[in-house]
């Protein structure tokens, strides 16, 4: 009844002239509302233009984000704004939400959803991984996609009410504009003394009545819209944040396991990073990323423990050519001209008297060469379901880190039968190309096992390094599960190369304890040999990283 009375003034009033000042006072509130209606926002998260640039760049590079936006947009309105808010909440260092009263009514559901996400118990853990990282923030959005879809479906009744409140607010604004127009018309018709004719004055009063009624409806609908709740939004948000935190944490752990640092990730484009993540998730060793990470952590710890060139406890005298351990009586021979030739001959033959020690050996200075057996039997699984190949590759990747930390070249040789071999070089002077590292790790040749072919290749590489840069004392690590014969002629040449180049050979028998037994070919080839039975134990090879 009040609305009707406001909309239809008494006919007697229509015939009564009014003063312009009186009408202006009556319409003053609505004039102010028409001229300065507060701006409403479509984004729930406060953002500057740099934040928006980050979102637009990421959205443009991510086909998955665009696909999600298209899917949600087919069923719901304003989902682009919701995805923007979800991204910014994860990306910004200190995300801040606007007050609900500042929002366009049509975006109140978005505001409720983002509020629930930010208030979830796992959001802080998620935010640690995504802050300042547009790729990780986009991953968080995508991981929440299914839940966002469900929350929007559940929020349909609330969105309908919000839309009604928005229409009521727009109607109130239109009514206020009508008041201003009616007053302008009255001013045009007013006499010189400010008297407004009755019909024009009545139009102003009628417009004011309509505006008052519209304002009451808008206030009522706005209050109801702000009070309405979306059933289950908080529980759904908790699940979405927990899922996205797990996805982002898993990918971060995957990158760390493969030695991909944050600086390297920042230099990658979105597409490059997405391709890398996909390859790491689906490659041959994807299942063993955790093992690779543990190997690298163990090796890093062993590096911190070892003392370069430590000689250990003196236990006697031996023969050799290491001048750092020569006994004083041998040096005395250099003082006699007639004995210098004898000294040189004994040095060349490796027959100088040296102090013998027990403890950590001196580390090498030449290249580190990891020979990884990839014969069929290496595909067999051991304890924990870990394959022999996975353990060997994890150890080899840790040796790559070891070499780079010491400024040494690294060479990965993947071998099986005599006709199957691939060589992967990683020079110390250049960053290790990650794609090349993955090619090395994922190469599996199959077939039988030959020792001569990979060890010959390793020896030739060390000879080449010695000839090019005079670096000797390289280290070869043989990772295999099989024993195979070598010819006597090859063995003579091999021993001569060892003496000439001063390299060491370390052996690891993987799942084959017989390889470490006396009399095996591997035992005859290696200066240092161990056997690994428990493939879940990365510390079985810990001593390698103290002496290499």
Buried (B, 14 or more C-beta within 10 A) or exposed (E): EEBEEBEEBEEEEBEEEBBBEEBBEBBEBBBEBBEEBEEBBBBBBBBEEEBEEBBEEBBEBBEEBEEBBEEBBEEBBBBBBBBBBBBBBBBBEEBEBBEBEBBBBBBBBBBBBBBBBBEBEBBEBBBEBBBEBBBBBBBBBBBBBBBBBBBBEBBEEBBEBBBBBBBBBBBBBEBBBBBBBBBEBBBEBBEEEBBBBBEBBBBBBBBBBBBBBBBBBBBEBBEBBBEBEBEBBBEBBBBBBBBBBBBBBEBBBBBBBBBBEEEBBEEBEBEEBBEBBEBBEEBBBBEBBEBBBBBBBBBBEBBEEBEEEBBEEEEEEEEBBBEEBBEEEBEEBEEEEEBEEEBEEBBEEBEBBBBBBEEBBBBBBBBBBBBBBBBBBBEEEBEEEBBBBBBBBBBBBBBBBBBBEBEBBBBBBBBBBBEBBBBBBBEBEEEBEBEEBBBBBBBBBEBBBBBBBBBBBBBEBBBEBBEEEEBBBBBBBBBBBBBBEBEEEBBEBBEEBBEBBBBBBBBBBBBBEEBBBEEBBBBBBBEBBBBBEBBEBBEBBBBBBBBB
